[in-house]
Amino acid sequence: MKILILSTAILLAVTGCSSSERNLTPDPVRSSSTSLPGGMKVIGPVLLDENDTTASVIAGLDTIVFDLPDPADWSATLTPQDLATFLPGTDDSTMINNPSLYPLKAGQLNVVLTNKEGRTLQFVITITTANTEEEIDSIEDPSVASDAFGMTLLGMFEVDAVDTIENSGRVARIAERDGESYMLTSDYNPKRLNLIIVTGLVSSFFVG
């Protein structure tokens, strides 16, 4: 018996937060949500198929799954290439993973999927970011909100990023600077952003 998995990644998120800047109309089709202890919710990815070929998603928070026949047969061409990461589908005879897409930054992404028979499908993905204080504050799960907040810090000078984090009521911690990693405590804080600094700028981060 084969097990069909729509996505290997599930996102800790909340019920949709709306904004005119996101222009999320129509709403993307998502699989059902499940409540977790503590009030957090796991929601399914944004689903696209041969009939649903457009979506508006949030970078760093949403995952797109392509619900297509023979999922392991599809490859992707992304334009521009740096807006998202494509994960090919797999089929190992016991488990099937549909091809999926993880948006990285804002922009309009054109996706062309091609199967082994040469058939092509085109998708248009509008990627936005939760980059306003109102949008981020509307995210109920603190770790997800911190992740969205951290996306706004990328490329910022270290001192400015630390000030911005602390002014938001969160905690800043330098995890790595110019290749040198620092010893960190193992406790988890969903409002703490651990910064990776390269030549004085925020290169990446992680929450916890």
Helices and strands as residue ranges (DSSP letters): E 3-5, E 11-13, E 34-35, E 41-43, E 46-48, E 54-58, E 64-66, G 71-73, E 75-79, G 81-83, E 84-87, E 90-91, E 95-97, E 100-103, E 107-114, E 120-128, H 133-137, H 142-151, H 158-167, E 171-177, E 180-181, E 192-198, E 201-207
